[in-house]
Amino acid sequence: MWDMATPIIVGGKHVGNIYLGQFLYEGEQINYKLFREQARKYGFPEEEYLATLERIPRWSVDKLNTVMSFYSALATIISTLSYSNIKLARLLSEQKRLLESLSESQEKYRRIVDTSNEGILVLDSDVKAVFVNTKMTEILGYSGEEIIGLPFTDFLFEEDLPDHINKIEERHRNQYGNYERRLRRKNGEALWVIISATPIFDNENNFQGSFGMFTDITKRKQAEEELLAAHQQLANIIDFLPDATFVINREKKVIAWNRAIEEMTGTRKEDLLGKGDYAYAIPWYNERRPILIDLVGADDQEIQSIYKNTYKQGNTLFAEAFIPSVFKGRGAHLWIKTSPILDNEGKQVGTIEAVRDITELKEAEQKLKLLNFALNNVYDEAYLIDEKACFCYVNDESCRALGYSCDELLKMNVVDVDPDFPIERWTEHWNDIMEHGSLIFEGRHRTREGCIYPVEISANYFEYNGQGYNLALARNITERKQAEEEIRKLNQELEQRVVERTAQLESTNKELEAFAYSVSHDLRAPLRSIDGFSQVLLEEYTDRVDEQGKHYLQRVRSATQRMAQLIDDMLNLSRVSRGEMNIQQVDLSSVAQEIADDLREAQPDRNVEFVIRKGINVQGDSRLLRIVLENLLGNSWKFTSKHPIALIEFGMQRQNNLTAYFVRDNGAGFDMNFSQKLFGAFQRLHLSDEFPGTGVGLATVQRIIHRHGGKIWAESEVDKGATFYFTILPKV
């Protein structure tokens, strides 16, 4: 059984079929078995389904060809007519659609223009408004009816009119333009807009007006002003930063160069702002080259090739370097930090670098290293102690002496190593050190093994960063303590010997005093007799004695008088070596002045100038010190006697951290080669017929000065005077 259908093709496309139904060829045998199966398959009754086969027409091949030819021609005619109708329908539909679209477009564009976020204003050739949209009325604060017909100049400020005239002339020359302009609203307020102006010409190229689009940028301008103010504020902050700071943009041009960097490099801001091509490297290295600010984002190998002492923390680079060119060639150790400047999207827009002078810090570090080295190479234990008695620092000797490691000691305190120091005493002890500044005292230390040894501690208080500290130096004095014990025992023995010797000395002194008295009494009597009888001979027998005899008698008298003077000087020398000293405040200036007055009174014809410094006071025995000045000033008076104008000076000066007192003159002086004889008894450097004397005075002076714990010495040149110095350090 066969189906018959003819396709319908319209415009080259299959759009349908002409269906003629089913048929059987004449003489064709029906396969009943197949149709029974189909009946069962599709749920039809078998007998009815088979009976239907008898009603299906049977066609011959010729009949079929004739029918197919007819319907094929019919399909062609239908196709041709259908295609023409479709084209016509399409044309009509398209025309309608275009008209509707044009209307919709006009309405759409009208709505777009009216609802646009941009203000739109159309001006005629006289620059008067002929069209305005809703947004433009909002911008200007007028209604549409108020704006139409107004000249555009009504919306401008007077100072902007010249520039506006130039813009109109540009549009007459068919020049487009985008520019910023202030407009004046109806209420007088000013607002900023960007104007995009387009000239309008007719077919003959005559200027008909302008089409302008206006964008309100008032908020943007305010933001720009705020940004500018913020930028200026940031620039001011950078300018006053204590660290030398500069900033480059993404094109590596300098956009900030503060005062501190000007002072450090000597390069002014005006000479670098806006410059690139590594110009910012010249003040540091005197050449254009990459520096740390150029290495942000670089790999470690590239960074280390330029800066050795460099490390990174995230995107920030840190480096240390010594730059010899800064601070006018003085050079400095610098700590450098540089970081990227990122925008809101995380993109790098620039880089900032801060440079700090750490020369003092480096020097302090070196001093600290030196101090640490020194403290670790001394034999004393060194402890830095805070207000809570805890150790902040210990040296190597402390660890060695106590048997602890450094880390262990830094977790301990004073009480842990001093068995005699309870914590309750610490506050009192700390306040005592703080009050006095430094203290020296003895204590004991206990080692890890429990051994205890004596120490002498020198505690020194100081403050650092508002905190108080005590640097304590402890010295093991075990050997000294043993020596002191031995000395104590020896002292006990010595004290006993001193008592015995003192008794012997007192006995000897009494014998010496008795001997001195006996000598004085026994020698003075015959000397007085010799002197007396010689005087009687000269006075009563002068006519019986010739001149030679008188000369001999005179020499006898002179010798006896000189012998008496020697006896007096010997007794005086003996007395100054004995007897108790009465130590008190002595005004040496007043004593010297009194002696000078006595000398002038004794020889008023002498021309001598005394220069006596006021206010010289010492602790000593006033009687003995008067003898010192009488001898020294008397010698100066004597040895200047051959000078017509004499100068004698008494004063004091510092020598070798001691105060030395002196008597100076411009007299005869002496040869320093014989200075060792000065202070010996009966030793003289001048002949007696030149300058009288016994040679005991300076020996007496030396003994008095020695009893006052001082020393005496002299400086002189022949005929250029002499200066005698002495010190006084009495043991009270």
C-alpha positions as CSV (number, residue, x, y, z in Angstrom):
1,M,0.0,0.0,0.0
2,W,1.3,3.5,-1.0
3,D,0.9,7.1,0.0
4,M,0.7,9.9,-2.6
5,A,1.6,13.6,-1.8
6,T,2.9,16.6,-3.9
7,P,5.2,19.2,-2.3
8,I,4.5,23.0,-2.5
9,I,7.6,25.2,-2.9
10,V,7.3,29.0,-2.3
11,G,10.3,31.3,-2.8
12,G,12.6,28.3,-2.9
13,K,11.3,27.0,0.5
14,H,9.2,23.9,1.2
15,V,6.0,25.3,2.7
16,G,3.6,22.3,2.5
17,N,2.2,19.3,0.6
18,I,-0.9,18.3,-1.4
19,Y,-1.9,14.9,0.1
20,L,-4.0,12.5,-2.2
21,G,-4.4,9.5,0.1
22,Q,-3.4,5.8,-0.1
23,F,-3.7,3.4,-3.1
24,L,-2.7,-0.1,-4.2
25,Y,-1.3,-1.0,-7.6
26,E,-3.4,-3.2,-9.8
27,G,-2.7,-6.9,-9.3
28,E,-0.7,-6.3,-6.1
29,Q,-1.1,-9.1,-3.5
30,I,-2.1,-8.0,0.0
31,N,0.1,-9.2,2.9
32,Y,-2.6,-10.0,5.4
33,K,-0.2,-11.2,8.0
34,L,1.6,-7.8,8.0
35,F,-1.7,-5.9,8.4
36,R,-3.0,-8.2,11.1
37,E,0.2,-7.5,13.1
38,Q,-0.3,-3.7,12.6
39,A,-3.9,-4.0,13.7
40,R,-2.8,-5.7,16.9
41,K,0.1,-3.3,17.3
42,Y,-2.2,-0.2,17.1
43,G,-5.2,-1.7,18.8
44,F,-7.6,-2.0,15.9
45,P,-10.1,-5.0,15.4
46,E,-8.4,-7.3,13.0
47,E,-11.4,-8.1,10.8
48,E,-12.5,-4.5,10.4
49,Y,-8.9,-3.5,9.7
50,L,-8.6,-6.2,7.0
51,A,-12.1,-5.4,5.5
52,T,-10.9,-1.8,5.0
53,L,-8.2,-3.0,2.7
54,E,-10.9,-4.1,0.3
55,R,-12.1,-0.5,0.0
56,I,-8.6,1.0,-0.9
57,P,-8.5,2.0,-4.6
58,R,-6.3,0.2,-7.1
59,W,-4.5,2.3,-9.7
60,S,-2.5,1.5,-12.7
61,V,0.9,3.2,-13.3
62,D,-0.5,5.3,-16.2
63,K,-3.4,6.6,-14.1
64,L,-1.0,7.4,-11.3
65,N,1.3,9.4,-13.6
66,T,-1.6,11.4,-15.0
67,V,-2.9,12.2,-11.5
68,M,0.6,13.2,-10.3
69,S,1.2,15.4,-13.3
70,F,-2.1,17.3,-12.6
71,Y,-1.4,17.8,-8.9
72,S,2.2,18.8,-9.6
73,A,1.1,21.6,-12.0
74,L,-1.5,22.6,-9.4
75,A,1.1,22.8,-6.7
76,T,3.3,25.0,-9.0
77,I,0.4,27.4,-9.6
78,I,-0.4,27.5,-5.9
79,S,3.2,28.2,-5.1
80,T,3.5,31.0,-7.6
81,L,0.3,32.7,-6.3
82,S,1.3,32.2,-2.7
83,Y,4.8,33.8,-3.1
84,S,3.4,36.9,-4.8
85,N,0.8,37.3,-2.1
86,I,3.4,36.9,0.6
87,K,5.6,39.5,-1.0
88,L,2.8,41.9,-1.2
89,A,1.8,41.2,2.4
90,R,5.3,41.7,3.5
91,L,5.6,45.1,1.7
92,L,2.4,46.3,3.3
93,S,3.5,45.0,6.7
94,E,6.9,46.6,6.4
95,Q,5.4,50.0,5.4
96,K,3.1,49.9,8.4
97,R,6.0,48.8,10.7
98,L,8.2,51.7,9.4
99,L,5.5,54.2,10.0
100,E,4.9,52.9,13.5
101,S,8.7,52.7,14.1
102,L,9.1,56.3,13.0
103,S,6.4,57.4,15.3
104,E,7.8,55.4,18.1
105,S,11.4,56.7,17.4
106,Q,10.1,60.3,17.4
107,E,8.4,59.7,20.7
108,K,11.4,57.7,22.0
109,Y,13.9,60.4,21.0
110,R,11.6,63.0,22.5
111,R,11.5,61.1,25.7
112,I,15.3,60.5,25.6
113,V,16.0,64.2,25.1
114,D,13.5,65.2,27.8
115,T,14.7,62.6,30.3
116,S,18.4,62.8,29.5
117,N,20.8,63.3,32.4
118,E,22.5,66.0,30.3
119,G,21.0,69.4,29.9
120,I,20.2,70.2,26.2
121,L,19.9,73.7,24.9
122,V,19.4,74.8,21.3
123,L,20.3,78.4,20.4
124,D,19.5,80.3,17.2
125,S,21.9,82.5,15.3
126,D,21.2,85.3,17.8
127,V,22.3,83.0,20.6
128,K,18.7,82.9,22.0
129,A,17.2,79.7,23.3
130,V,14.8,77.9,21.0
131,F,14.7,74.5,22.7
132,V,15.4,73.3,26.2
133,N,14.9,69.9,27.9
134,T,13.8,69.2,31.4
135,K,17.3,68.6,32.8
136,M,18.4,72.0,31.5
137,T,15.5,73.7,33.4
138,E,16.7,71.9,36.5
139,I,20.3,73.0,36.0
140,L,19.3,76.7,35.5
141,G,16.4,76.8,37.9
142,Y,14.0,78.3,35.3
143,S,10.9,76.8,33.7
144,G,11.1,75.9,30.0
145,E,8.8,78.8,29.1
146,E,11.1,81.2,30.9
147,I,14.2,80.0,29.1
148,I,12.8,80.0,25.5
149,G,13.7,83.3,23.9
150,L,16.3,84.3,26.5
151,P,19.9,85.1,25.3
152,F,22.4,82.7,26.6
153,T,24.4,85.6,28.1
154,D,21.6,85.9,30.8
155,F,23.0,82.7,32.3
156,L,26.7,83.9,32.4
157,F,28.7,85.9,34.9
158,E,30.1,89.2,33.6
159,E,33.7,88.2,33.9
160,D,33.1,85.1,31.7
161,L,31.5,87.1,28.8
162,P,34.7,87.7,26.8
163,D,35.6,84.0,26.7
164,H,32.0,83.2,25.7
165,I,32.2,85.6,22.7
166,N,35.3,83.7,21.6
167,K,33.5,80.4,21.8
168,I,30.6,81.8,19.6
169,E,33.1,82.9,17.0
170,E,34.7,79.5,17.0
171,R,31.3,77.9,16.3
172,H,30.7,80.4,13.4
173,R,33.9,78.9,12.0
174,N,32.4,75.4,12.3
175,Q,34.6,74.5,15.3
176,Y,33.3,72.1,17.8
177,G,34.2,72.5,21.5
178,N,34.1,71.0,24.9
179,Y,34.9,73.3,27.7
180,E,34.0,74.1,31.4
181,R,31.9,77.1,32.2
182,R,30.3,78.7,35.2
183,L,26.6,79.3,34.8
184,R,24.4,81.6,36.9
185,R,21.2,80.0,38.2
186,K,17.9,81.9,38.5
187,N,18.6,82.4,42.3
188,G,22.1,83.8,41.5
189,E,24.0,80.7,42.6
190,A,26.9,79.6,40.5
191,L,27.3,76.1,39.2
192,W,29.9,74.4,37.0
193,V,29.1,72.6,33.7
194,I,30.9,71.0,30.9
195,I,29.5,72.3,27.6
196,S,29.7,70.2,24.4
197,A,28.7,72.7,21.7
198,T,28.0,71.8,18.1
199,P,27.3,74.5,15.4
200,I,24.2,74.2,13.1
201,F,24.4,75.1,9.4
202,D,21.8,75.1,6.6
203,N,22.3,73.5,3.1
204,E,24.0,76.6,2.0
205,N,26.4,76.5,4.9
206,N,24.9,79.5,6.7
207,F,25.2,79.5,10.5
208,Q,21.8,78.8,12.0
209,G,22.7,78.3,15.7
210,S,24.2,75.9,18.2
211,F,23.3,72.6,19.8
212,G,24.7,72.4,23.3
213,M,24.8,69.6,25.8
214,F,25.4,70.6,29.4
215,T,26.8,68.3,32.2
216,D,26.5,69.5,35.7
217,I,30.0,69.1,37.3
218,T,29.5,71.2,40.4
219,K,29.9,68.3,42.7
220,R,32.9,67.2,40.8
221,K,34.4,70.7,41.0
222,Q,33.8,70.7,44.7
223,A,35.3,67.3,45.0
224,E,38.3,68.5,42.9
225,E,38.7,71.5,45.2
226,E,38.4,69.3,48.2
227,L,40.9,66.9,46.6
228,L,43.2,69.8,45.8
229,A,42.9,71.0,49.4
230,A,43.6,67.5,50.6
231,H,46.5,67.2,48.2
232,Q,47.9,70.5,49.5
233,Q,47.4,69.4,53.1
234,L,49.2,66.1,52.3
235,A,51.9,68.1,50.5
236,N,52.2,70.3,53.7
237,I,52.4,67.2,55.9
238,I,55.1,65.7,53.7
239,D,56.9,69.0,53.6
240,F,57.1,69.2,57.4
241,L,57.9,65.5,58.0
242,P,61.1,65.2,60.1
243,D,62.4,62.4,57.8
244,A,63.7,63.4,54.4
245,T,60.9,62.4,52.1
246,F,60.1,62.4,48.4
247,V,57.4,61.0,46.1
248,I,57.5,60.0,42.4
249,N,54.5,59.2,40.2
250,R,54.1,56.1,37.9
251,E,56.2,57.9,35.2
252,K,59.0,58.2,37.9
253,K,58.8,62.0,38.0
254,V,59.3,63.8,41.3
255,I,56.0,65.2,42.6
256,A,57.1,65.9,46.2
257,W,60.5,66.9,47.8
258,N,60.3,68.0,51.4
259,R,62.3,70.5,53.5
260,A,64.2,67.8,55.3
261,I,65.5,66.3,52.1
262,E,66.5,69.8,50.9
263,E,68.6,70.2,54.0
264,M,70.0,66.7,53.7
265,T,71.0,66.9,50.0
266,G,71.3,70.6,49.4
267,T,69.0,70.2,46.4
268,R,66.0,72.5,46.3
269,K,62.4,71.4,45.5
270,E,62.2,73.7,42.5
271,D,65.1,72.0,40.9
272,L,63.5,68.6,40.9
273,L,59.7,68.8,40.8
274,G,58.4,67.3,37.6
275,K,61.8,65.8,36.6
276,G,62.3,62.1,35.8
277,D,65.0,60.0,34.2
278,Y,66.5,59.2,37.7
279,A,67.1,62.9,38.3
280,Y,66.3,62.2,42.0
281,A,69.4,60.0,42.3
282,I,71.8,62.8,41.5
283,P,71.7,64.4,45.0
284,W,72.6,61.1,46.5
285,Y,75.1,59.5,44.1
286,N,76.0,62.4,41.7
287,E,74.7,60.3,38.8
288,R,71.5,59.1,37.3
289,R,71.0,55.5,38.4
290,P,68.3,53.3,40.0
291,I,68.0,53.7,43.7
292,L,65.9,52.0,46.4
293,I,62.7,53.7,45.3
294,D,63.0,52.1,41.9
295,L,63.3,48.6,43.3
296,V,59.8,48.3,44.8
297,G,58.4,45.2,43.2
298,A,61.9,44.0,42.0
299,D,63.2,40.5,42.7
300,D,65.6,39.9,45.5
301,Q,68.6,39.4,43.2
302,E,68.1,42.8,41.6
303,I,67.7,44.5,45.0
304,Q,70.8,42.9,46.4
305,S,72.9,43.9,43.4
306,I,72.3,47.6,44.3
307,Y,71.8,47.6,48.1
308,K,73.5,45.0,50.3
309,N,71.8,45.7,53.6
310,T,68.2,45.4,52.4
311,Y,65.1,43.5,53.6
312,K,61.4,43.5,52.6
313,Q,58.2,43.5,54.5
314,G,55.4,42.9,52.1
315,N,55.7,45.6,49.4
316,T,57.9,47.8,51.6
317,L,61.6,47.9,51.2
318,F,64.1,48.8,54.0
319,A,67.8,49.5,53.6
320,E,70.8,51.0,55.4
321,A,73.6,52.8,53.6
322,F,76.3,55.3,54.1
323,I,76.0,58.2,51.7
324,P,79.1,60.4,51.6
325,S,77.6,63.2,49.5
326,V,74.9,64.4,51.9
327,F,75.1,67.2,54.4
328,K,77.5,69.2,52.3
329,G,80.0,66.3,52.0
330,R,79.9,65.4,55.7
331,G,78.2,62.1,54.9
332,A,75.8,60.2,57.0
333,H,74.5,56.7,57.8
334,L,70.9,56.6,56.4
335,W,67.9,54.3,57.1
336,I,65.7,54.2,54.0
337,K,62.1,53.1,53.6
338,T,60.2,53.0,50.4
339,S,56.6,51.8,49.7
340,P,54.3,51.8,46.7
341,I,51.3,54.2,46.5
342,L,48.2,52.3,45.4
343,D,44.8,53.6,44.1
344,N,41.4,52.2,45.1
345,E,41.8,49.4,42.7
346,G,45.2,48.4,44.0
347,K,47.1,49.7,41.1
348,Q,50.4,51.4,41.8
349,V,50.3,55.1,41.0
350,G,53.5,56.2,42.6
351,T,56.2,55.5,45.2
352,I,57.2,57.3,48.4
353,E,60.6,57.1,50.0
354,A,61.6,58.3,53.5
355,V,65.2,58.7,54.6
356,R,66.3,59.1,58.2
357,D,69.7,60.2,59.4
358,I,70.8,57.4,61.8
359,T,74.4,58.6,62.2
360,E,74.1,59.3,65.9
361,L,72.3,56.0,66.3
362,K,75.1,54.1,64.5
363,E,77.7,55.9,66.6
364,A,75.6,55.1,69.7
365,E,75.5,51.4,68.6
366,Q,79.3,51.5,68.1
367,K,79.7,53.0,71.5
368,L,77.3,50.5,73.0
369,K,79.3,47.7,71.4
370,L,82.5,49.2,72.7
371,L,80.9,49.6,76.2
372,N,79.7,46.0,76.0
373,F,83.1,44.8,74.9
374,A,84.7,46.8,77.7
375,L,82.3,45.5,80.4
376,N,82.9,42.0,79.2
377,N,86.7,42.5,79.4
378,V,86.9,43.8,83.0
379,Y,87.5,41.7,86.0
380,D,84.6,43.2,87.9
381,E,81.1,41.8,87.7
382,A,78.7,44.3,86.0
383,Y,75.0,44.4,86.6
384,L,72.4,46.8,85.3
385,I,69.5,46.8,87.7
386,D,66.0,48.4,87.4
387,E,63.8,49.9,90.1
388,K,62.3,46.4,90.9
389,A,65.8,45.0,91.7
390,C,65.7,42.9,88.4
391,F,68.8,42.4,86.2
392,C,68.5,44.1,82.8
393,Y,72.1,43.4,81.8
394,V,75.0,41.3,83.1
395,N,78.5,40.9,81.7
396,D,80.5,37.8,81.1
397,E,82.4,38.1,84.4
398,S,79.1,38.0,86.3
399,C,78.1,34.7,84.7
400,R,81.6,33.3,85.3
401,A,81.7,34.3,88.9
402,L,78.2,33.2,89.8
403,G,78.1,30.1,87.6
404,Y,74.8,31.0,85.8
405,S,74.2,31.6,82.1
406,C,73.3,35.1,80.9
407,D,69.7,34.1,80.2
408,E,69.4,32.6,83.7
409,L,70.7,35.8,85.4
410,L,68.4,38.0,83.4
411,K,65.5,36.2,84.9
412,M,66.8,36.8,88.5
413,N,67.2,39.7,90.8
414,V,69.5,41.1,93.5
415,V,67.9,39.0,96.3
416,D,68.7,35.8,94.4
417,V,72.5,36.5,94.5
418,D,72.9,38.4,97.7
419,P,72.2,36.3,100.8
420,D,72.3,39.3,103.1
421,F,69.8,41.5,101.2
422,P,66.1,40.9,102.0
423,I,63.6,42.3,99.5
424,E,62.1,44.5,102.2
425,R,65.3,46.6,102.2
426,W,65.3,47.2,98.4
427,T,63.2,50.4,98.3
428,E,65.2,52.1,101.0
429,H,68.5,51.0,99.3
430,W,67.2,52.2,95.9
431,N,66.2,55.6,97.3
432,D,69.6,56.0,99.0
433,I,71.4,55.3,95.7
434,M,69.1,57.7,93.9
435,E,69.7,60.5,96.5
436,H,73.5,60.2,96.5
437,G,74.0,59.3,92.8
438,S,76.6,56.8,93.6
439,L,77.5,54.6,96.6
440,I,80.4,52.2,97.4
441,F,79.7,49.5,99.9
442,E,80.5,45.9,100.7
443,G,78.3,42.9,100.4
444,R,78.4,39.1,99.7
445,H,77.4,37.1,96.6
446,R,76.2,33.5,96.5
447,T,77.1,31.2,93.5
448,R,74.9,28.6,91.9
449,E,76.7,25.9,94.1
450,G,76.0,28.0,97.2
451,C,79.5,29.3,97.8
452,I,79.6,32.8,99.3
453,Y,82.4,35.4,98.7
454,P,82.8,39.0,99.7
455,V,82.4,41.8,97.1
456,E,82.9,45.6,97.0
457,I,80.0,47.1,95.1
458,S,80.1,50.5,93.3
459,A,76.5,51.5,92.6
460,N,75.8,54.3,90.2
461,Y,72.3,55.7,89.6
462,F,71.2,57.2,86.2
463,E,68.0,57.8,84.3
464,Y,67.3,56.8,80.7
465,N,64.0,57.5,78.9
466,G,62.4,58.5,82.2
467,Q,63.4,55.2,83.9
468,G,65.9,54.9,86.7
469,Y,68.7,52.3,86.6
470,N,71.6,51.3,88.8
471,L,74.9,50.2,87.2
472,A,76.6,48.1,89.9
473,L,80.2,47.0,89.6
474,A,81.0,44.2,92.0
475,R,84.6,43.1,92.7
476,N,85.6,39.9,94.5
477,I,87.6,41.1,97.6
478,T,88.4,37.8,99.1
479,E,92.1,38.3,98.9
480,R,91.8,41.9,100.2
481,K,89.7,40.7,103.1
482,Q,92.4,38.1,103.9
483,A,95.1,40.8,103.7
484,E,93.0,43.1,105.9
485,E,92.8,40.4,108.5
486,E,96.5,40.0,108.4
487,I,96.9,43.8,108.5
488,R,94.6,44.0,111.5
489,K,96.7,41.5,113.3
490,L,99.8,43.3,112.4
491,N,98.2,46.6,113.4
492,Q,97.5,45.2,116.8
493,E,101.1,44.2,117.1
494,L,102.2,47.6,115.7
495,E,99.9,49.5,118.1
496,Q,101.6,47.7,121.0
497,R,105.0,48.6,119.5
498,V,103.9,52.2,119.0
499,V,102.9,52.5,122.6
500,E,106.3,51.2,123.6
501,R,108.1,53.4,121.1
502,T,105.9,56.5,122.0
503,A,107.0,56.1,125.6
504,Q,110.6,55.9,124.5
505,L,110.1,58.9,122.2
506,E,108.6,61.0,124.9
507,S,111.5,60.2,127.1
508,T,113.9,61.0,124.4
509,N,112.1,64.3,123.6
510,K,112.3,65.3,127.2
511,E,116.0,64.6,127.2
512,L,116.3,66.6,124.0
513,E,114.4,69.5,125.5
514,A,116.6,69.4,128.6
515,F,119.7,69.2,126.3
516,A,118.5,72.1,124.2
517,Y,117.8,74.2,127.3
518,S,121.2,73.3,128.7
519,V,123.0,74.2,125.5
520,S,121.1,77.4,125.2
521,H,121.9,78.3,128.8
522,D,125.5,77.1,129.0
523,L,126.5,78.5,125.6
524,R,124.8,81.8,125.9
525,A,126.6,82.7,129.2
526,P,130.3,82.6,127.9
527,L,129.2,84.2,124.6
528,R,127.6,87.1,126.5
529,S,130.9,87.4,128.5
530,I,133.1,87.4,125.4
531,D,130.8,89.9,123.7
532,G,130.6,92.1,126.8
533,F,134.3,92.2,127.6
534,S,135.0,92.9,123.9
535,Q,132.7,95.9,124.1
536,V,134.3,97.1,127.3
537,L,137.7,97.0,125.6
538,L,136.4,98.9,122.6
539,E,134.7,101.6,124.7
540,E,137.1,102.1,127.8
541,Y,140.5,101.2,126.3
542,T,140.0,102.6,122.9
543,D,143.0,104.9,123.3
544,R,145.3,102.0,124.2
545,V,144.3,99.7,121.4
546,D,145.5,100.5,117.8
547,E,143.3,100.1,114.8
548,Q,144.4,96.6,114.1
549,G,143.4,95.6,117.7
550,K,140.0,97.4,117.3
551,H,139.4,95.4,114.2
552,Y,140.1,92.2,115.9
553,L,137.8,93.0,118.8
554,Q,135.1,94.0,116.4
555,R,135.4,90.6,114.6
556,V,135.3,88.8,118.0
557,R,132.0,90.6,118.8
558,S,130.6,89.8,115.3
559,A,131.5,86.1,115.7
560,T,129.9,85.9,119.2
561,Q,126.7,87.6,117.9
562,R,126.6,85.2,114.9
563,M,127.1,82.3,117.3
564,A,124.1,83.5,119.4
565,Q,122.0,83.8,116.3
566,L,122.9,80.2,115.3
567,I,121.9,79.0,118.7
568,D,118.5,80.8,118.4
569,D,117.9,79.3,114.9
570,M,118.8,75.8,116.1
571,L,116.4,76.2,119.0
572,N,113.6,77.5,116.7
573,L,114.3,74.6,114.2
574,S,114.0,72.2,117.2
575,R,110.8,73.7,118.3
576,V,108.9,73.6,115.0
577,S,109.5,69.9,114.7
578,R,107.8,69.3,118.1
579,G,104.8,70.4,119.9
580,E,101.0,70.2,119.1
581,M,99.6,71.9,116.0
582,N,96.5,74.1,116.4
583,I,94.7,73.7,113.1
584,Q,92.3,76.5,112.2
585,Q,91.3,78.9,109.4
586,V,94.3,81.2,108.5
587,D,94.0,84.2,106.3
588,L,97.4,84.1,104.6
589,S,96.8,87.3,102.7
590,S,96.4,89.3,105.9
591,V,99.5,87.6,107.5
592,A,101.5,88.5,104.3
593,Q,100.3,92.1,104.4
594,E,101.3,92.5,108.1
595,I,104.8,91.1,107.3
596,A,105.2,93.4,104.3
597,D,104.2,96.4,106.5
598,D,106.8,95.5,109.1
599,L,109.5,95.2,106.5
600,R,108.7,98.6,105.0
601,E,108.7,100.2,108.5
602,A,112.1,98.7,109.3
603,Q,113.7,100.0,106.0
604,P,111.5,102.9,104.8
605,D,114.1,104.0,102.3
606,R,113.7,100.9,100.2
607,N,111.6,101.1,97.0
608,V,109.7,97.8,97.1
609,E,106.3,97.0,95.5
610,F,104.3,94.3,97.2
611,V,101.5,92.5,95.2
612,I,99.5,90.4,97.6
613,R,96.4,88.5,96.4
614,K,93.4,88.9,98.6
615,G,91.3,86.2,100.1
616,I,93.9,83.4,100.4
617,N,92.6,81.2,103.3
618,V,93.9,77.8,104.4
619,Q,93.5,75.3,107.2
620,G,96.7,75.2,109.3
621,D,98.6,76.4,112.4
622,S,98.7,80.2,112.3
623,R,101.9,80.5,114.4
624,L,103.9,78.1,112.1
625,L,102.5,79.5,108.9
626,R,103.5,83.0,110.0
627,I,107.1,81.7,110.4
628,V,106.9,80.3,106.8
629,L,105.8,83.7,105.3
630,E,108.3,85.6,107.5
631,N,111.1,83.6,106.1
632,L,110.0,83.5,102.5
633,L,109.0,87.2,102.3
634,G,112.1,88.2,104.4
635,N,114.3,86.3,102.0
636,S,112.7,88.1,99.0
637,W,113.2,91.4,100.8
638,K,116.9,90.6,101.5
639,F,117.7,89.3,98.0
640,T,116.1,92.2,96.2
641,S,118.1,94.8,98.2
642,K,120.6,95.4,95.4
643,H,117.7,96.2,92.9
644,P,116.7,99.9,92.8
645,I,113.0,98.9,92.1
646,A,112.0,95.6,93.8
647,L,108.9,93.5,93.2
648,I,107.6,90.9,95.7
649,E,104.5,89.0,95.0
650,F,102.3,86.6,97.0
651,G,99.6,84.5,95.3
652,M,98.3,81.1,94.4
653,Q,97.7,78.9,91.3
654,R,96.6,75.4,90.3
655,Q,99.3,72.9,89.6
656,N,98.7,69.2,89.0
657,N,95.1,69.5,90.4
658,L,96.5,71.0,93.6
659,T,96.5,74.6,94.9
660,A,100.1,75.9,95.1
661,Y,100.9,79.1,97.0
662,F,104.0,81.1,96.0
663,V,106.3,84.0,96.9
664,R,108.0,85.5,93.9
665,D,110.6,88.3,93.6
666,N,112.8,89.9,91.0
667,G,116.0,89.7,93.1
668,A,119.4,88.0,92.9
669,G,118.0,84.5,92.2
670,F,120.3,81.4,92.3
671,D,121.6,78.7,90.1
672,M,119.2,75.7,89.9
673,N,122.1,73.3,89.8
674,F,122.6,73.9,93.5
675,S,118.9,73.9,94.4
676,Q,119.3,70.6,96.4
677,K,121.2,72.7,99.1
678,L,118.3,75.1,99.5
679,F,116.5,73.4,102.3
680,G,119.4,71.9,104.2
681,A,120.3,73.4,107.6
682,F,123.3,75.9,107.5
683,Q,123.4,75.5,103.7
684,R,123.9,78.8,101.8
685,L,124.1,79.7,98.1
686,H,125.4,83.3,98.7
687,L,128.3,84.6,100.7
688,S,127.5,86.1,104.1
689,D,129.2,89.4,103.2
690,E,126.8,89.7,100.2
691,F,123.6,88.7,102.0
692,P,123.6,88.0,105.8
693,G,122.0,84.9,107.3
694,T,122.7,81.5,109.0
695,G,121.1,79.1,106.3
696,V,118.5,77.7,108.7
697,G,115.4,79.6,107.6
698,L,114.5,77.5,104.6
699,A,115.1,74.3,106.5
700,T,112.7,75.6,109.1
701,V,110.1,76.5,106.4
702,Q,110.4,73.0,104.9
703,R,109.8,71.3,108.2
704,I,106.7,73.4,108.8
705,I,105.3,72.7,105.3
706,H,105.9,68.9,105.8
707,R,104.1,69.1,109.1
708,H,101.1,70.5,107.2
709,G,101.2,67.6,104.7
710,G,102.6,69.7,101.9
711,K,105.7,70.2,100.0
712,I,107.9,73.1,98.9
713,W,110.1,73.7,95.8
714,A,111.7,76.6,94.0
715,E,112.3,77.9,90.5
716,S,115.0,80.5,89.8
717,E,117.6,82.0,87.4
718,V,120.6,84.0,88.5
719,D,119.8,87.8,88.5
720,K,116.2,87.0,87.4
721,G,114.6,86.4,90.7
722,A,113.2,83.4,92.4
723,T,109.8,81.8,93.1
724,F,109.1,79.5,96.1
725,Y,106.0,77.3,95.8
726,F,104.4,75.3,98.6
727,T,101.2,73.3,99.2
728,I,99.2,72.8,102.4
729,L,97.2,69.6,103.1
730,P,97.0,69.4,106.9
731,K,95.8,66.2,108.6
732,V,93.0,67.3,110.9
